Amino acid sequence: MNVRVKKNVYDILRGSFLTDASAFKNWRIIIFVVLLLLIMISSGHRVDGKVQKIATLNKEQREVRAEYIDTKTILMRMKMESNIRQQVKLKGLAPSETSPKKIKITYKKD
């Protein structure tokens, strides 16, 4: 290895690039990179939270949809004519034996 490369690697390991005369430029870059890393970590945590919330809401939506379908099925069964006849029969009512008659109303002009 070249002597210059060895010296540069040794200076980096020793940390002298942070304490010498041109260290201000290095500190600005390091602080900028650290800020970017903090923003990236924060963004990742927020995304994870949102993904978990979406999963929870999707599960809740499936449960509510299943409940809606069950309720709709029960309502459809309750509205069936055979079910209505059975409920009315229990209360002592029965279908009419005679067919309905049409009532005509005529107006006389004076």
C-alpha positions in Angstrom: 0.0 0.0 0.0 1.0 3.5 -0.6 2.3 5.5 2.4 -0.2 8.3 1.7 -3.1 5.8 1.7 -1.9 4.3 4.9 -1.6 7.7 6.5 -5.2 8.7 5.3 -6.7 5.4 6.7 -4.8 5.9 10.0 -6.1 9.5 10.2 -9.7 8.4 9.6 -9.4 5.7 12.2 -7.8 8.1 14.7 -10.5 10.7 14.0 -8.1 13.5 13.1 -10.3 14.5 10.2 -12.7 15.9 12.9 -10.1 17.9 14.8 -7.7 19.5 12.2 -8.0 22.9 10.6 -10.4 21.9 7.9 -12.7 20.0 10.3 -15.5 22.5 9.9 -16.4 21.3 6.4 -16.3 17.7 7.7 -18.6 18.5 10.6 -21.2 20.2 8.3 -21.3 17.1 6.1 -21.5 14.8 9.1 -24.3 16.8 10.7 -26.2 16.9 7.4 -25.9 13.1 7.0 -27.0 12.6 10.6 -30.1 14.8 10.1 -30.9 12.9 6.9 -30.6 9.6 8.8 -32.9 10.8 11.6 -35.5 12.0 9.1 -35.3 8.6 7.4 -35.7 6.7 10.6 -38.6 8.9 11.7 -40.3 8.4 8.3 -39.8 4.7 8.5 -41.5 4.6 12.0 -44.4 6.7 10.7 -44.9 4.4 7.7 -44.9 1.3 10.0 -47.5 2.9 12.2 -49.7 3.7 9.2 -49.3 0.2 7.8 -50.5 -1.3 11.1 -53.4 1.1 11.2 -54.4 0.2 7.6 -54.3 -3.5 8.5 -56.4 -2.9 11.6 -59.0 -0.9 9.6 -59.1 -3.5 6.9 -59.8 -6.2 9.5 -62.5 -4.1 11.0 -64.0 -3.4 7.6 -64.2 -7.2 6.9 -65.9 -7.8 10.2 -68.5 -5.0 9.7 -69.2 -6.3 6.1 -69.7 -9.8 7.4 -72.1 -8.4 10.1 -74.0 -6.4 7.4 -74.4 -9.5 5.2 -75.6 -11.6 8.1 -78.1 -8.9 9.1 -79.3 -8.5 5.5 -79.8 -12.3 5.3 -81.9 -12.3 8.5 -84.0 -9.4 7.2 -84.6 -11.2 3.9 -85.8 -14.3 5.7 -88.1 -12.2 7.9 -89.7 -10.6 4.8 -90.5 -13.9 3.1 -94.3 -14.4 2.7 -94.1 -17.9 4.3 -92.5 -16.4 7.4 -95.0 -13.6 7.6 -97.9 -16.0 7.2 -96.5 -18.1 10.1 -96.1 -15.1 12.4 -99.6 -13.9 11.6 -101.0 -17.4 12.1 -99.5 -17.4 15.6 -101.4 -14.2 16.4 -104.7 -15.8 15.3 -105.1 -14.2 11.9 -105.7 -16.1 8.7 -105.9 -15.2 5.0 -109.3 -14.1 3.7 -111.5 -16.8 2.2 -113.2 -14.5 -0.2 -111.4 -12.6 -2.9 -111.3 -8.8 -2.8 -113.9 -6.8 -4.7 -113.3 -3.6 -6.6 -115.2 -0.6 -5.4 -116.3 1.8 -8.1 -117.1 5.4 -7.2 -119.2 7.3 -9.7 -119.9 11.0 -9.5 -123.2 12.5 -10.6 -123.0 15.8 -12.4 -125.7 18.2 -11.4 
